[in-house]
Amino acid sequence: MKRALIQVRDLVTQFGERVIHDGVNLTIYEGEIYGILGGSGSGKTTILRELITLQHPKSGKIEVLGQDISKAPHEAMRKLRNKWGVLFQFGALFTSLTIGENIAVKLKEYTRISDSLIKDIIATKLEMVGLDLSVASLYPSELSGGMIKRAALARALAMDPRLLFLDEPTSGLDPISAEQFDNLIVQLKNLLRLTIVMVTHDIDSIFSVVDRMAVLGDKKVVAEGSINEVAQTDHPFIRQFFGGNRAMIRRKHGK
């Protein structure tokens, strides 16, 4: 039986008078790549920010790895945050630090391991994401967009997380780089036995990477399940999204 690692129940998000989510429910199981989809303004990234405690909902319950994150004590949350890694949409690397120093930030803050071991971890994580060790001495401004994504992913993996959160991981990449990054995500999931939550609108990523998904619409989850299950849902956004030319081509040729 599949184990639920993340459960969101009756989530309400409100900014002033504007209600973004009104009763969102979703379940993410161990070992899957779970996509969060929706139109512009549907609150995809907002949910991700709430899952990683950068933002707090008005009401509802979010349970991550068995912890109610709205009620867990400070020390429990500190330990919990060390069990997930995050890749933000534009990398969010510290521009004043080298790539190696970026990867080492959490290692130095939350562990007591030696500098030599930290150097070994940096080398290992760079290799995992397909970057040469020489990149460790470079600054973010010296990297291409694709390399920044990979370096930020290496940082997200520094603490050997169980959960990996990705916000629009292929945005800004050319089609070849995007496909390579999708393949990397799948490889890392299998190698490290990760559970991955991915906010995306990239139709190619959805067909080639995502196992299950939630589609946001009308301030709720209007569909949840596999691509085939979601595509059969009779909702205007889903009909438009999965009925478009690019989606039809992907469906014709298979996942």
BAMARNU-844587 format. One record per residue (C-alpha): x, y, z. Coordinates in nm, 4 decimals. Layout:
<nodes>
X | Y | Z
...
</nodes>
This chain:
<nodes>
0.0000 | 0.0000 | 0.0000
0.1332 | 0.3434 | -0.0934
0.2429 | 0.5669 | 0.1905
0.1260 | 0.9283 | 0.1894
0.4186 | 1.1613 | 0.2640
0.2260 | 1.4864 | 0.2179
-0.1421 | 1.5506 | 0.2822
-0.3196 | 1.8827 | 0.2343
-0.6723 | 1.9143 | 0.3707
-0.9221 | 2.2001 | 0.3387
-0.6507 | 2.4554 | 0.2634
-0.7589 | 2.8191 | 0.2460
-0.5194 | 3.0910 | 0.1311
-0.6169 | 3.4556 | 0.1353
-0.4301 | 3.7790 | 0.0623
-0.6376 | 4.0675 | 0.1939
-0.9800 | 4.0283 | 0.0365
-0.8509 | 3.7999 | -0.2373
-0.9054 | 3.4273 | -0.1841
-0.6503 | 3.2165 | -0.3724
-0.7407 | 2.8700 | -0.2415
-1.0732 | 2.7740 | -0.0923
-1.0664 | 2.4158 | 0.0297
-0.7704 | 2.2592 | -0.1510
-0.7136 | 1.8864 | -0.0899
-0.4312 | 1.6733 | -0.2281
-0.2205 | 1.3703 | -0.1379
0.1381 | 1.2971 | -0.2417
0.2685 | 0.9411 | -0.2113
0.6185 | 0.8151 | -0.1435
0.8385 | 0.7643 | -0.4471
0.6332 | 0.9556 | -0.7024
0.6885 | 1.2693 | -0.9046
0.3824 | 1.4783 | -0.8332
0.2956 | 1.7757 | -1.0490
0.1015 | 2.0838 | -0.9417
-0.0631 | 2.2430 | -1.2447
-0.2996 | 2.5303 | -1.3016
-0.3541 | 2.8499 | -1.4901
-0.1863 | 3.1814 | -1.4169
-0.2937 | 3.3093 | -1.0772
-0.4213 | 2.9714 | -0.9578
-0.1701 | 2.9643 | -0.6733
0.0608 | 2.6805 | -0.7804
0.3771 | 2.8326 | -0.6374
0.1827 | 2.9589 | -0.3365
0.0977 | 2.6014 | -0.2408
0.4609 | 2.4993 | -0.2781
0.5659 | 2.7883 | -0.0544
0.3112 | 2.6752 | 0.2034
0.4395 | 2.3186 | 0.1891
0.7925 | 2.4376 | 0.2725
0.6684 | 2.6860 | 0.5380
0.7770 | 3.0030 | 0.3574
0.4137 | 3.1089 | 0.3641
0.1218 | 3.0263 | 0.5910
-0.2351 | 2.9539 | 0.4827
-0.5344 | 3.1158 | 0.6478
-0.6687 | 2.7769 | 0.7528
-0.6514 | 2.4067 | 0.6778
-0.4008 | 2.1344 | 0.7542
-0.0712 | 2.0465 | 0.5888
0.0981 | 1.7273 | 0.7020
0.4517 | 1.6535 | 0.5801
0.6292 | 1.3296 | 0.6764
0.3747 | 1.2751 | 0.9516
0.4115 | 1.6249 | 1.1009
0.1361 | 1.8862 | 1.1106
0.3569 | 2.1779 | 1.0073
0.1256 | 2.4367 | 1.1621
0.1565 | 2.2800 | 1.5071
0.5003 | 2.1179 | 1.5170
0.7436 | 2.2727 | 1.7681
1.0428 | 2.4726 | 1.6463
1.2993 | 2.1954 | 1.6928
1.0790 | 1.9404 | 1.5140
1.0368 | 2.1798 | 1.2214
1.4117 | 2.2420 | 1.2035
1.4719 | 1.8692 | 1.1681
1.1874 | 1.8374 | 0.9193
1.3212 | 2.1148 | 0.6938
1.6508 | 1.9276 | 0.6728
1.4613 | 1.6384 | 0.5139
1.3634 | 1.8374 | 0.2077
1.5450 | 2.0276 | -0.0638
1.4089 | 2.3094 | -0.2780
1.4903 | 2.4267 | -0.6299
1.3408 | 2.7708 | -0.6814
1.2339 | 2.8860 | -1.0263
1.5374 | 3.1068 | -1.0931
1.7806 | 2.9095 | -0.8791
1.7974 | 3.1632 | -0.5935
2.1703 | 3.1064 | -0.5540
2.3595 | 3.3470 | -0.3316
2.5342 | 3.5693 | -0.5845
2.8184 | 3.6632 | -0.3477
2.9118 | 3.2975 | -0.2895
3.0797 | 3.0512 | -0.5228
2.8800 | 2.7475 | -0.6335
3.0721 | 2.5316 | -0.3884
2.9949 | 2.7734 | -0.1067
2.6275 | 2.7743 | -0.2068
2.6126 | 2.3962 | -0.1843
2.7905 | 2.4030 | 0.1525
2.5598 | 2.6571 | 0.3213
2.3259 | 2.4125 | 0.4942
2.6046 | 2.1637 | 0.5598
2.7952 | 2.4268 | 0.7579
2.4866 | 2.5573 | 0.9343
2.3246 | 2.2309 | 1.0370
2.6076 | 1.9767 | 1.0642
2.9479 | 1.9468 | 1.2311
3.1196 | 1.7564 | 0.9553
3.4755 | 1.8462 | 0.8570
3.5699 | 2.0835 | 0.5751
3.7317 | 1.7962 | 0.3859
3.4087 | 1.5964 | 0.3966
3.2117 | 1.9011 | 0.2856
3.4440 | 1.9292 | -0.0155
3.3761 | 1.5632 | -0.0961
3.0006 | 1.6207 | -0.0719
3.0232 | 1.9243 | -0.3008
3.2098 | 1.7171 | -0.5596
2.9562 | 1.4340 | -0.5315
2.6530 | 1.6593 | -0.5694
2.8024 | 1.8406 | -0.8687
2.8721 | 1.5072 | -1.0348
2.5136 | 1.3960 | -0.9638
2.3706 | 1.6916 | -1.1546
2.6165 | 1.6656 | -1.4427
2.8512 | 1.9516 | -1.3572
3.2292 | 1.9429 | -1.3485
3.4087 | 1.9961 | -1.0191
3.5665 | 2.3123 | -1.1613
3.2227 | 2.4768 | -1.1410
3.2569 | 2.4828 | -0.7603
3.4944 | 2.7789 | -0.7799
3.2731 | 2.9845 | -1.0106
3.0108 | 3.2417 | -0.9148
2.6462 | 3.2243 | -1.0336
2.7046 | 3.5167 | -1.2706
2.9587 | 3.3037 | -1.4578
2.7101 | 3.0248 | -1.5350
2.4534 | 2.9754 | -1.8089
2.0851 | 2.9417 | -1.7208
2.0980 | 2.5642 | -1.7486
2.4077 | 2.5421 | -1.5300
2.2440 | 2.7632 | -1.2667
1.9493 | 2.5207 | -1.2531
2.1849 | 2.2264 | -1.2068
2.3944 | 2.4064 | -0.9457
2.0813 | 2.5012 | -0.7527
1.9686 | 2.1395 | -0.7740
2.3047 | 2.0284 | -0.6336
2.2486 | 2.2646 | -0.3398
1.8983 | 2.1239 | -0.2887
2.0484 | 1.7742 | -0.2641
2.3261 | 1.8699 | -0.0213
2.1548 | 1.7305 | 0.2901
2.0405 | 1.4055 | 0.1219
1.6705 | 1.4961 | 0.1408
1.3772 | 1.2576 | 0.1221
1.1601 | 1.5212 | -0.0452
1.2530 | 1.7481 | -0.3340
1.0437 | 2.0530 | -0.4258
1.0887 | 2.2025 | -0.7733
0.9323 | 2.5302 | -0.8857
0.9088 | 2.5490 | -1.2664
1.2378 | 2.3584 | -1.3082
1.2498 | 2.3825 | -1.6888
1.1355 | 2.7429 | -1.7287
1.3801 | 2.9525 | -1.9276
1.5568 | 2.6499 | -2.0757
1.5743 | 2.5671 | -2.4447
1.3953 | 2.2439 | -2.5482
1.7129 | 2.0317 | -2.5492
1.8253 | 2.1553 | -2.2064
1.4728 | 2.1127 | -2.0708
1.4587 | 1.7516 | -2.1885
1.8003 | 1.6829 | -2.0369
1.6872 | 1.8348 | -1.7076
1.3702 | 1.6242 | -1.7087
1.5811 | 1.3122 | -1.7623
1.8085 | 1.4172 | -1.4766
1.5118 | 1.4558 | -1.2420
1.3929 | 1.1026 | -1.3182
1.7430 | 0.9604 | -1.2780
1.7887 | 1.1286 | -0.9409
1.4484 | 1.0150 | -0.8220
1.5372 | 0.6531 | -0.8979
1.8961 | 0.6775 | -0.7719
1.8169 | 0.8549 | -0.4457
1.4637 | 0.7181 | -0.3937
1.3236 | 1.0670 | -0.3782
0.9671 | 1.1872 | -0.3652
0.9412 | 1.4947 | -0.5865
0.6825 | 1.7723 | -0.5919
0.7035 | 1.9832 | -0.9069
0.5173 | 2.3004 | -0.9982
0.5098 | 2.3160 | -1.3769
0.3184 | 2.4186 | -1.6857
0.5646 | 2.2532 | -1.9263
0.3578 | 2.0068 | -2.1284
0.6640 | 1.7977 | -2.2183
0.7621 | 1.7631 | -1.8520
0.4080 | 1.6659 | -1.7599
0.3993 | 1.3843 | -2.0135
0.7557 | 1.2596 | -1.9662
0.8189 | 1.3040 | -1.5938
0.5060 | 1.3384 | -1.3808
0.3463 | 1.0264 | -1.2270
0.0440 | 1.1956 | -1.0718
-0.0760 | 1.5527 | -1.0555
-0.3205 | 1.7984 | -0.9069
-0.4793 | 2.0608 | -1.1291
-0.5864 | 2.3840 | -0.9620
-0.8935 | 2.5682 | -1.0810
-1.1822 | 2.7586 | -0.9276
-0.9676 | 2.7953 | -0.6118
-0.9694 | 2.4179 | -0.5572
-0.8168 | 2.0981 | -0.6965
-1.0432 | 2.0212 | -0.9909
-0.8643 | 1.6949 | -1.0775
-0.6026 | 1.4692 | -0.9227
-0.4463 | 1.1517 | -1.0575
-0.2477 | 1.0210 | -1.3521
-0.2321 | 1.2065 | -1.6824
-0.4966 | 0.9807 | -1.8336
-0.7265 | 1.0230 | -1.5335
-0.6883 | 1.3999 | -1.5274
-0.7269 | 1.4395 | -1.9040
-1.0687 | 1.2753 | -1.8861
-1.1984 | 1.5353 | -1.6400
-1.4638 | 1.7625 | -1.7864
-1.3346 | 2.1001 | -1.6709
-1.2750 | 2.3991 | -1.9036
-0.9102 | 2.4528 | -1.8055
-0.8280 | 2.0817 | -1.8379
-1.0033 | 2.0550 | -2.1752
-0.8080 | 2.3564 | -2.2985
-0.4747 | 2.2467 | -2.1505
-0.4829 | 1.8849 | -2.2627
-0.6720 | 1.9585 | -2.5825
-0.4127 | 2.1997 | -2.7191
-0.1938 | 2.1130 | -3.0166
0.1212 | 2.0357 | -2.8151
-0.0682 | 1.8136 | -2.5722
-0.2460 | 1.6321 | -2.8548
0.0879 | 1.5596 | -3.0232
0.2295 | 1.4170 | -2.6995
-0.0803 | 1.2022 | -2.6437
-0.0700 | 1.0741 | -2.9999
0.2907 | 0.9603 | -2.9653
0.2482 | 0.8317 | -2.6092
0.4136 | 0.9336 | -2.2824
</nodes>
